[in-house]
């Protein structure tokens, strides 16, 4: 069964904005949501980065049926996996059966700024695998001890546990990361219509739901939408490992200085034509993903929701 969800980018929206948009999104018919977990935005133009666990506490109370997932949390450097385990457990008690923990190896942008070394990709994957094991160990209850390569627990116990632990979905880009997701995850997270990633995940024994995300920019003026995307999200045009290794918003601004509006054209749905949005979303479902999450770029979230309620959600119901 496929489902179209909504993606709230903390990099672009304040906590009150997300809370307001979440209530309206549920009223419009969305029943599942991603929310990003960042310390920094990608650039200063985006201008936000609220603490995701505070936002989740608020939306747990403000929404009634909508399921939520961090997309994604890095439980390795900035935040010890024991803290992530406690935060996720508490969140699940606030919205029983409505929370999933999405995890990944993260980016230097959000992990290096307290002086920790940013390790190479192989080490980051090793850290994530141990972190997920630590989280699940703490969710077993009781006093836990762990002396691993990267993390230590000495008599740690989470007292406020939910009746059922959340699923842990793992983000993966590239063969080695996808193989790790298949080995340790309750589901798989990606971005874009990458059919080969789904095939590899399933081929390696990966279980559970597969998810991907897409950005869009709804607006009455298509050209204005393209200009807005170029101003707010030029970093999406970066290829390779830059998104993982650049350490600050200013470095992303330098790296995207040569990105033009022509790079934006054709990379995401723009403007008011429902067929353009439907075709792009369908491409993601056709790639084999069970759930596709759509993120509106720009401040007119009310207009976007009205458009999707009227033109897009009924198509994918």
N, C-alpha and C positions, 0 to 999 in steps of 0.2 A: 504494500500500500504506500502510495506517495503522498507527500504533504508539502505545501508551500508555507514557509515560516517567515518571520521578520527578523532582521538583524539590527541591533542598536549599537552604533559605534560610539563608545565612550570618548574617543578622541575628538569627536565633533560636537557632542551634546553634553550639557551639564546634567547633574543628577536630577534636578527638578524637571528639566526638559524631557528626560527619559521617562520619568514617572508619569508625566502628563501624556506622553506619546504612547506609553504602554497601555494605559487605560483605554485610550481611543483605539489602539490597534486591536485590543480584544473585542471592543464593541463593533469594530469593522469586520471581524470574523477570523482574525489570526488566532491560532491556538498553540503555537509554539514559537519560541524566540531564542536567538543567540544574543549574548552581550559580551563585548570585548573586555579584556582585563589588561590595562596599560598603566604604566607609571607616567609616561610621556605620550603626547600625540606624535604623529609622524612629522608634523611641521607646525610652526607657530600659527599659521592661518586656521588650522583646525581648532586650536585654542582651548581644548578641554582635556580632562583625564580624571574623572571622579573615581573614588575607591569602589571597586566593583561589588565588594561584599556588603557595603552600606546600601548601595542601590538595590541589590537583590533582596535585602531585608525589607525595603520599602515596597518593591513591586510584589513581594510575596503577599503583603497585606492588601495592595491596591488591585490586584488581579484575582480572578476567581478560578479560572480553568486553565489559563495559559501556562504551558511548560517552559522552563527556562534552562539555559546551559551557558556556562562560560565558554567563550570561543576566541582564544583559549587561554587558560591559566598556565603559567610556567611555574611548577612547584620545585624548582631546583636551586636557585641562587638568591634572588631577591627575597623569596619567601620559603622558609623551611617546609618540607612536605608535612611535617606534623601540624603546622599552623594551617596549611591548606586543608588537611584532614579535619581539623576542628571546625574551620569556617564552613566547609561543605556539609559537614554533619549538621551543624546548626541551621544552615539554610534549608536542608531537607526537612528538619522538624517544623520549619515555618510554612513550608508548602509541600506536605507529604505527597509523594508520587509525582511531583511536578518539577523536580530538579535533576539535572544530569551534570556531571563534572567533566568538562572538556579540558584536556591538558596537551601540552606540547613542549618542545625544547626551547622556545622563546627567542627573543632577539636581544642583542646587546643594548639597544635603545632603552629597554626596560629593566635590564638586569645588572649592568656594570656600575651604576652610578654611586654605589656605596663602597666602592673600592675593590670589589671582588674581581678576580681574573675572569675574562670571557674565554672559555676553553674552545677547542676545535670541535667540529661536528660530532666526531666519534665519541668524544668524552661527554658531550651534551646528551647524546642518546643513552649512554651508559648511566648517567645521572638520572635521566627521566625514568629508566626502567627501575632503578633502585627506589626512586621517589614514589612511584606508583605502588611498589611492594610495601613501602613504609605506610602509605595512606591506608591500604587495605588491612595491614596488620593492626593499625590503631582502631579501625572500624570493627575489629573482632571483639573489642571490649576488654576490660581488665587491664592490669599493669603490663606494659610491653617494654621489651628491651631489644635493642638492635645496635650492632656494631659493624657497620658496613664500610665499604670503600669511601663513600662520600657523606654518610649521615649516621647519626648516633641517637638512640633513644635510651634513656636511663630511667626506668620506672615511670614511663609516660602513660597516662590514661586519659581518654576522652570520656567524661562522665555523661554528657548530654548527647546520646546517640539516638538516631531515628530508628523506627521499627525495621525499616528496610534500608540498606545502604544504597546511595545513588550509584547508577552506572557510571563508569569512567570511559569516555570516548577519547581516542588518541589521534592527534593531528599528525599527518605524515606527508612530506614532499620529497620525492626521490626514493629509489628502491629500498635502501637500507632503513629509512624512516618508516616506509609503508610496511616492511617486514616486521619492524618492531611493533607497530600499531596492531598488526594481525596477531602477534604473539601475546600482547599484554592487555589489549583493549576490549571493551564491551561494545565497541563501535568505532567507526572511522570518520575522520574529518579532513576535508580538503577544500580548496578554493578553485573554482573554474570547472568547465565541463571535461574533466580528464578521465576518459573511459578506461585508459590503460591503468590508472591508479586503482580504480575499483576492481578491475580484473585481477591485478596483482594481489590486492588485499584479500579477495575471495580465494584466489589460488593458493595463498599461503595459509589458508584456514581461518581467515578473519571472520568473526561472527558479528551479529547485531546489525544495527542500522548504519547506513552510509549517508554522509551529509556533505553538502558543499554550499558555498555562498556566492552571491553575485551582487555587485553594486549597480544601481540605476540612478538616473536623475530625471524625475518627472518634473515637468513644467510646461507652461503654455507656449513658451518660446524655445524652440530646440537649440538655436544658436546660443542663446543665453545659458542654457543648460550646459552646453559644451564648455563655455567660458568659465562657468562655476566649477565644473569638475576639474578643469585645468588649474584653477586657483587653489582648490581645497585638497585634491587627491592626485597630484602629479606623480607621487611616489608609486602609485599602482602601475606605472609604466616601466618601473625599474625591473630588470631581469637578473637572473642568477642569484647569488648569495648576498647581494648588497643589503636586502631587507633584514638579514640576520646579523650582519657584522657592523653596520654603521652605528656609531654610539650616541648620536644626539640629533634632535630636530634640525639643528643648523647644518649638520652634515647631509641630511636628506635634502635640505633646501639647496645645498651646493650640487648634489648629485642630480637633482631634477632641473637644474638651470637650463639645460638644453632640451627639455621636454616641451613640445609645442602642442597647440590645440589639434594639429593634424594627427599627433600620436593618440589623442583621445578619441577621435572619430573612429567609429567601428569597434571600439573596445568594450562598450557597454551601451545599454539602451538609453536614449536621450529623448526628452520631449514628450508630447501628448499622444503619440500614436500607439494604441494598445497592441497592435500587431507586432510592433518592434519589441515591446516588453515580453509579450507572449512567446515570440520566437526564441528570444534569448533564454528565457526560463526553460522552455521545452528542450532546448539543446542540452541543458544540464540534466534534466530528467532522462533524456534519451541516452545520456552517457552511463546511465545505470544507477544514479543516486536515488535513495529513498526519500530524502528530505532536501529541499533547496531553500536557502534563507536569503531574503532580498533586503538590501540596505539602501535607503534613500539618501542621496547626497544633497545637502543644502537645507535651508531653514524651513521650507514650506512643507512640513511633515503632515499638516492637516490636509493640504491639497493632494499630497501623495496618497494618503490613506483613503480619501474619498474616491480617488481615481481607481485604486486597487480594489476597493470594496465593490465598485460599480462595474469595472471592466476586466479585472484580472482574476480575482479570487473565484468568481463563478466558473471561469474557464477550467480551473484546476481542481474544482470541488470533487 
